[in-house]
Amino acid sequence: MNILVLGSGAREHAICWAIKKSPKCKNIFCIPGNSGISKVAKCFDFNPQEKKAIYKFCKKNKIDLVVVGPENLLEIGISDYLKKKFIPVFGPEKKASRLETSKLYAKKFLKRNNIPTGDYSEFSKIKESIKYISDRKPPYVIKVDGLASGKGVMICEDIDSAKNVLEDIFLKKKFGEAGKKIVIEEFLEGFEMSFFTFLDCSGSLDLGYALDHKKLFNDDRGPNTGGMGAFAPSKIVSKELLKKIKHQIILPTINSIKKEKIVYRGIIFFGLIITKNGPKVIEYNARFGDPECQTLLQRLDSDLLEILNATANDKVKNCRIKLSQDYSICVVLSSKGYPGKFGINKLIPNLEKVKDTKNINIFHAATIKKNEKYFSNGGRVLSITSRHKNYKKARENAYNYLKKINWKYGHYRDDIGEKNIK
């Protein structure tokens, strides 16, 4: 098979790496890709939002399957466009992806289908928003309705910081069109968890879960990011909890998607919080997470390409998942200053010397290669992902790699997965 992956991050690097291992994979291409992805796929540097250009590329290179990585491509309807041209696509159509691309749509879906989630109210003006929070105690959870690159959720510990956030959204237009409407949501206490399920018109197939670390600094402090690390499995996730998640959230979601005649072919990412009253949905995503994708694909002993192709062709019910019992951990190396202002084009001098091994991978998120040297090209730069049957060893190996890279312009949390040991 000839495969085209759309995207340019560490998630897409991990997807290409896993697809490449399949005996069914003849050629793998990536648009636009990055310098790390170019080690496992042929990269072509043009805008994946140019639908006609993507279609021409597919025809020219006899593409058998397109795998859509990022959510912004789902939002513009890349899947709809290619499917109309009879090209199989892994990634839900525009209508289905609204479960991610509109926080308001997702909350209404959850509420009308009685799927456990926090209470919420919607607003489109600052005056009403401020009045609402003034009548309530902090902390406040404020979400912009549209896509915001993982930075559209703000948890405010006091009313002043909440007012500042509302001014950023409504007056300073920090989030543009994505912030025209907002959701102010009930603050839920518990631990967060990401669960992934392949879904098509024939059935579903659970990939499993990972525990993500959203905050920038140790001990879950600082601003929200796109994710600073993840690990799986975890001692705090019991078989009983997984049964509750399956029966209270996953199956009701799938049944509701079918009931509402939403055509879904792809992976659904359940952003969960495990409260004392049971699991609740914080959000849905319509694609693989990052860094959860890197973590889970390290443990996947099944043929990923076989599953992706089956899902795109409504045959996922015929597939089985084999996940290793090994532990996997992913630690993100970001540019200093991320998720705020950060520099790019910073040399990563030791990167070419540190090589992947059988169970340790450096997935590139935002790098560029010039004269055989690697430079940073974004906020989250690398994902160091390690697998081992011993959890402490998996962690140790990942952090040893970060020490070898020793990037002076970089930042990482050194407590990813630490709670699992304690």
C-alpha positions as CSV (number, residue, x, y, z in Angstrom):
1,M,0.0,0.0,0.0
2,N,1.0,3.6,-0.6
3,I,0.2,5.8,2.4
4,L,0.0,9.6,2.8
5,V,0.1,11.1,6.3
6,L,-0.9,14.7,6.7
7,G,0.8,16.7,9.5
8,S,4.1,17.8,10.8
9,G,4.4,17.0,14.5
10,A,5.7,14.3,16.8
11,R,2.3,12.6,16.6
12,E,2.7,12.3,12.8
13,H,6.3,11.1,13.3
14,A,5.1,8.3,15.6
15,I,2.3,7.4,13.2
16,C,4.7,7.2,10.2
17,W,7.1,5.2,12.3
18,A,4.4,2.7,13.3
19,I,3.0,2.4,9.7
20,K,6.5,1.9,8.3
21,K,6.8,-1.3,10.4
22,S,3.8,-2.9,8.6
23,P,4.5,-5.5,5.9
24,K,1.6,-4.0,4.0
25,C,3.4,-0.6,3.7
26,K,5.0,-0.2,0.3
27,N,5.6,3.6,0.3
28,I,4.9,6.2,3.0
29,F,4.7,9.9,2.3
30,C,4.1,12.9,4.6
31,I,2.9,16.4,3.9
32,P,4.5,18.6,5.1
33,G,6.5,16.5,7.5
34,N,9.6,17.6,9.3
35,S,13.3,16.7,9.5
36,G,12.6,13.7,11.8
37,I,9.7,12.3,9.8
38,S,12.0,12.4,6.7
39,K,13.9,9.5,8.2
40,V,10.9,7.2,7.8
41,A,8.8,8.9,5.1
42,K,9.2,10.9,1.9
43,C,8.3,14.5,2.9
44,F,6.9,17.1,0.6
45,D,6.8,20.7,1.9
46,F,3.6,22.2,0.9
47,N,0.4,23.3,2.7
48,P,-1.8,20.3,3.5
49,Q,-4.8,22.6,3.5
50,E,-4.6,22.9,-0.2
51,K,-7.1,20.2,-1.0
52,K,-6.7,20.2,-4.8
53,A,-3.0,19.9,-4.5
54,I,-3.4,17.0,-2.0
55,Y,-5.8,15.2,-4.4
56,K,-3.4,15.6,-7.3
57,F,-0.6,14.2,-5.1
58,C,-2.8,11.2,-4.2
59,K,-3.6,10.5,-7.9
60,K,0.0,10.9,-9.0
61,N,1.4,8.6,-6.3
62,K,-1.4,6.1,-6.3
63,I,-2.2,6.7,-2.6
64,D,-4.3,3.9,-1.1
65,L,-4.9,5.6,2.2
66,V,-4.7,9.1,3.6
67,V,-4.2,9.5,7.4
68,V,-5.1,12.9,8.8
69,G,-3.1,13.9,11.8
70,P,-4.1,17.4,13.1
71,E,-7.5,18.7,14.0
72,N,-7.4,21.8,11.8
73,L,-7.4,19.7,8.7
74,L,-10.5,17.8,9.9
75,E,-12.2,21.2,10.6
76,I,-11.7,22.4,7.0
77,G,-13.2,19.1,5.6
78,I,-10.2,17.5,4.1
79,S,-11.7,14.0,4.8
80,D,-15.0,15.0,3.1
81,Y,-13.2,16.3,0.0
82,L,-11.0,13.3,-0.5
83,K,-13.8,10.8,0.1
84,K,-15.9,12.4,-2.6
85,K,-12.9,11.7,-4.9
86,F,-13.0,8.0,-3.8
87,I,-9.8,8.1,-1.8
88,P,-10.0,6.2,1.6
89,V,-9.3,8.5,4.6
90,F,-8.6,7.8,8.2
91,G,-10.1,10.8,10.0
92,P,-13.7,11.8,10.5
93,E,-15.6,14.2,8.2
94,K,-16.2,17.8,9.1
95,K,-19.6,17.2,10.8
96,A,-18.3,14.4,13.0
97,S,-15.1,16.3,13.9
98,R,-17.3,19.1,15.5
99,L,-17.1,17.0,18.6
100,E,-13.6,18.5,18.9
101,T,-13.8,21.7,16.8
102,S,-16.7,23.2,18.8
103,K,-16.6,22.9,22.6
104,L,-20.2,24.1,22.7
105,Y,-21.4,21.5,20.3
106,A,-19.6,18.8,22.3
107,K,-21.2,20.0,25.6
108,K,-24.7,20.0,24.1
109,F,-24.1,16.5,22.6
110,L,-23.0,15.2,26.1
111,K,-25.9,16.8,27.9
112,R,-28.7,15.7,25.5
113,N,-27.3,12.1,25.6
114,N,-26.9,12.0,29.4
115,I,-23.2,11.3,29.2
116,P,-21.4,12.3,32.4
117,T,-19.8,15.7,32.2
118,G,-19.5,19.0,34.1
119,D,-22.3,21.6,34.1
120,Y,-21.7,24.6,31.9
121,S,-23.1,27.9,30.5
122,E,-22.3,29.5,27.1
123,F,-21.6,33.2,26.5
124,S,-20.8,35.5,23.6
125,K,-20.4,38.8,25.5
126,I,-18.0,39.9,28.2
127,K,-20.6,41.6,30.4
128,E,-22.7,38.5,30.9
129,S,-19.6,36.4,31.4
130,I,-18.3,38.6,34.2
131,K,-21.7,38.7,35.9
132,Y,-21.8,34.9,35.8
133,I,-18.4,34.4,37.4
134,S,-19.1,37.1,40.0
135,D,-22.0,35.0,41.3
136,R,-19.8,31.9,41.7
137,K,-16.8,30.8,43.6
138,P,-13.4,30.0,41.9
139,P,-11.8,28.1,40.4
140,Y,-13.3,28.9,37.0
141,V,-12.9,26.8,33.8
142,I,-13.1,29.0,30.7
143,K,-13.0,27.5,27.3
144,V,-13.1,29.1,23.9
145,D,-15.6,27.4,21.6
146,G,-13.2,26.9,18.6
147,L,-9.8,25.4,18.0
148,A,-6.9,27.1,19.8
149,S,-3.9,24.7,19.3
150,G,-4.4,23.2,22.8
151,K,-4.3,26.6,24.5
152,G,-8.0,27.4,24.6
153,V,-8.7,26.1,28.1
154,M,-8.0,28.4,31.0
155,I,-8.3,27.4,34.7
156,C,-8.5,30.6,36.8
157,E,-7.9,30.4,40.6
158,D,-9.5,33.8,41.3
159,I,-11.9,36.3,39.9
160,D,-9.3,38.8,38.8
161,S,-7.4,36.3,36.6
162,A,-10.8,35.1,35.2
163,K,-11.6,38.7,34.2
164,N,-8.2,39.1,32.6
165,V,-8.9,36.0,30.5
166,L,-12.3,37.2,29.5
167,E,-10.8,40.5,28.4
168,D,-8.2,38.6,26.4
169,I,-10.9,36.7,24.6
170,F,-13.6,39.3,24.0
171,L,-11.7,42.6,23.9
172,K,-8.2,41.8,22.8
173,K,-9.5,39.0,20.5
174,K,-6.6,36.8,21.5
175,F,-8.2,33.7,20.0
176,G,-9.8,35.4,17.0
177,E,-12.9,33.6,15.6
178,A,-12.3,30.7,18.0
179,G,-13.2,33.0,20.9
180,K,-16.5,34.4,19.5
181,K,-18.3,32.1,21.9
182,I,-17.1,30.6,25.2
183,V,-18.1,28.0,27.7
184,I,-17.7,28.5,31.4
185,E,-17.7,25.1,33.0
186,E,-18.0,23.5,36.4
187,F,-14.5,22.8,37.9
188,L,-14.1,19.1,38.5
189,E,-11.6,17.6,40.9
190,G,-9.8,14.4,40.1
191,F,-7.1,13.0,37.9
192,E,-7.1,13.4,34.1
193,M,-7.0,10.5,31.6
194,S,-7.0,10.1,27.9
195,F,-8.8,7.2,26.3
196,F,-8.7,6.2,22.6
197,T,-11.1,4.2,20.5
198,F,-11.1,3.4,16.8
199,L,-14.6,3.9,15.4
200,D,-16.3,3.4,12.0
201,C,-19.7,2.4,10.7
202,S,-19.1,-1.3,11.5
203,G,-18.1,-1.1,15.1
204,S,-15.4,0.1,17.5
205,L,-12.0,-1.1,18.8
206,D,-10.4,0.3,22.0
207,L,-6.8,1.3,21.8
208,G,-6.4,2.1,25.5
209,Y,-5.4,5.0,27.7
210,A,-2.5,7.2,28.7
211,L,-2.1,9.8,31.4
212,D,-1.2,13.2,30.1
213,H,0.5,16.1,31.8
214,K,-0.9,19.4,30.5
215,K,0.8,21.9,32.8
216,L,4.1,23.4,31.9
217,F,5.9,22.9,35.2
218,N,6.4,20.2,37.8
219,D,3.6,19.3,40.2
220,D,1.1,20.5,37.6
221,R,1.8,24.1,37.9
222,G,1.9,26.9,35.3
223,P,-0.1,27.5,32.1
224,N,-1.8,24.8,30.1
225,T,0.1,23.5,27.1
226,G,-0.5,21.0,24.3
227,G,1.0,18.4,26.6
228,M,4.4,18.0,28.3
229,G,4.4,14.2,28.6
230,A,2.4,11.1,29.1
231,F,2.7,7.5,30.3
232,A,0.9,4.2,30.4
233,P,-0.2,2.0,32.0
234,S,-0.8,3.3,35.5
235,K,-1.3,1.7,38.9
236,I,-4.2,4.1,39.7
237,V,-6.3,2.9,36.8
238,S,-8.1,-0.3,37.9
239,K,-10.0,-2.8,35.9
240,E,-13.2,-1.7,37.7
241,L,-12.5,1.9,36.6
242,L,-12.0,0.8,33.0
243,K,-15.3,-1.0,33.1
244,K,-17.0,2.1,34.3
245,I,-15.4,4.2,31.5
246,K,-16.6,1.6,29.0
247,H,-20.2,1.4,30.1
248,Q,-20.8,5.0,31.3
249,I,-18.9,6.9,28.6
250,I,-17.5,5.0,25.6
251,L,-20.6,2.9,24.7
252,P,-23.1,5.7,25.3
253,T,-21.0,8.0,23.1
254,I,-20.8,5.5,20.3
255,N,-24.5,4.7,20.6
256,S,-25.3,8.4,20.5
257,I,-23.1,9.0,17.5
258,K,-25.1,6.3,15.7
259,K,-28.4,7.5,16.9
260,E,-27.7,11.1,15.7
261,K,-26.6,9.6,12.3
262,I,-23.1,11.0,12.6
263,V,-20.7,9.2,10.2
264,Y,-17.4,8.7,12.0
265,R,-14.3,6.9,10.6
266,G,-11.3,7.6,12.7
267,I,-10.2,7.6,16.3
268,I,-12.1,9.3,19.1
269,F,-10.1,10.6,22.0
270,F,-12.0,10.9,25.3
271,G,-10.5,13.5,27.5
272,L,-11.7,12.3,30.9
273,I,-11.5,13.4,34.6
274,I,-11.8,10.7,37.2
275,T,-13.8,12.2,40.1
276,K,-15.0,10.8,43.4
277,N,-18.4,10.4,41.6
278,G,-16.9,8.5,38.7
279,P,-15.4,9.3,35.3
280,K,-16.7,12.4,33.4
281,V,-15.9,13.8,30.0
282,I,-13.9,17.0,29.9
283,E,-13.7,17.0,26.1
284,Y,-13.7,15.0,22.9
285,N,-11.0,15.0,20.3
286,A,-11.3,13.6,16.8
287,R,-7.7,12.5,16.3
288,F,-4.8,10.9,18.1
289,G,-3.5,13.0,21.1
290,D,0.0,14.3,21.4
291,P,2.0,13.1,23.4
292,E,-0.5,10.2,24.1
293,C,-0.1,8.9,20.5
294,Q,3.7,8.5,21.0
295,T,3.1,6.7,24.3
296,L,0.5,4.3,23.0
297,L,2.1,3.5,19.7
298,Q,5.3,2.5,21.5
299,R,3.2,-0.3,23.2
300,L,1.2,-1.3,20.2
301,D,2.2,-4.8,19.0
302,S,-0.5,-5.0,16.4
303,D,-0.2,-3.8,12.8
304,L,-1.3,-0.1,12.9
305,L,-1.7,0.2,9.2
306,E,-4.1,-2.7,9.1
307,I,-6.2,-1.0,11.8
308,L,-6.2,2.4,10.1
309,N,-7.1,0.9,6.7
310,A,-9.9,-1.2,8.2
311,T,-11.3,1.9,10.0
312,A,-11.3,3.9,6.8
313,N,-13.2,1.1,5.0
314,D,-15.7,0.3,7.8
315,K,-14.1,-3.0,8.7
316,V,-12.7,-2.2,12.2
317,K,-14.9,-4.9,13.7
318,N,-12.6,-7.5,12.1
319,C,-9.5,-6.2,13.9
320,R,-7.9,-7.0,17.2
321,I,-5.6,-4.9,19.4
322,K,-2.5,-6.3,21.0
323,L,-0.9,-3.9,23.5
324,S,2.4,-4.9,25.2
325,Q,2.4,-5.2,29.0
326,D,5.5,-3.0,29.0
327,Y,5.5,0.5,30.3
328,S,5.8,3.5,28.0
329,I,6.7,7.1,28.8
330,C,7.0,10.2,26.7
331,V,8.7,13.4,27.8
332,V,8.3,16.5,25.7
333,L,11.3,18.9,25.2
334,S,9.9,22.3,24.4
335,S,11.5,25.7,23.6
336,K,12.0,27.9,26.6
337,G,9.2,30.4,26.8
338,Y,6.5,28.0,25.4
339,P,3.5,28.3,25.4
340,G,4.2,32.0,25.4
341,K,6.9,33.7,23.3
342,F,9.8,31.6,22.3
343,G,12.7,31.7,19.9
344,I,13.1,29.4,16.9
345,N,16.0,28.4,14.7
346,K,18.1,27.4,17.8
347,L,20.8,24.8,17.2
348,I,20.3,21.5,19.0
349,P,24.0,20.5,18.9
350,N,23.9,16.9,20.2
351,L,20.7,15.6,18.5
352,E,22.4,14.0,15.6
353,K,24.7,12.0,18.0
354,V,21.7,10.5,19.9
355,K,20.3,7.6,18.0
356,D,17.0,5.7,18.3
357,T,17.1,2.2,19.7
358,K,14.7,-0.7,19.6
359,N,12.7,0.7,22.6
360,I,13.7,4.4,22.7
361,N,12.5,6.8,20.1
362,I,13.1,10.5,19.5
363,F,10.0,11.8,17.7
364,H,10.4,15.2,16.1
365,A,7.7,17.8,16.6
366,A,9.3,21.0,15.4
367,T,12.8,20.7,13.9
368,I,14.4,21.7,10.7
369,K,17.7,20.3,9.3
370,K,20.3,22.5,7.7
371,N,23.8,21.4,6.7
372,E,23.4,18.1,8.6
373,K,22.5,20.0,11.9
374,Y,19.1,20.2,13.6
375,F,17.5,23.5,14.6
376,S,14.2,24.2,16.6
377,N,11.2,25.3,14.6
378,G,8.4,25.6,17.1
379,G,7.1,25.4,20.7
380,R,7.2,21.7,21.4
381,V,10.3,20.4,19.7
382,L,11.0,16.7,20.5
383,S,9.2,13.8,22.2
384,I,11.5,11.3,23.9
385,T,9.6,8.1,24.2
386,S,10.8,5.0,26.0
387,R,9.4,1.5,26.5
388,H,10.5,-1.1,29.1
389,K,9.1,-3.9,31.1
390,N,10.3,-2.1,34.3
391,Y,8.6,1.2,34.8
392,K,11.5,2.9,36.6
393,K,13.8,1.8,33.8
394,A,11.5,3.2,31.2
395,R,11.6,6.6,32.9
396,E,15.3,6.5,33.5
397,N,16.0,5.8,29.9
398,A,13.9,8.7,28.6
399,Y,15.5,11.2,31.0
400,N,19.0,9.9,30.2
401,Y,18.3,10.7,26.5
402,L,17.2,14.2,27.5
403,K,20.5,14.7,29.4
404,K,22.5,13.5,26.4
405,I,20.7,16.0,24.2
406,N,21.4,18.7,26.8
407,W,19.7,21.5,24.9
408,K,20.3,24.9,26.6
409,Y,17.3,26.5,24.9
410,G,15.0,23.7,26.0
411,H,12.6,23.0,28.8
412,Y,11.1,19.8,30.1
413,R,9.3,18.5,33.2
414,D,11.3,16.1,35.2
415,D,8.3,14.6,37.0
416,I,6.5,12.9,34.2
417,G,5.0,9.7,35.5
418,E,6.5,10.2,39.0
419,K,3.1,9.8,40.7
420,N,3.0,6.2,39.3
421,I,6.1,5.4,41.3
422,K,4.7,7.0,44.5
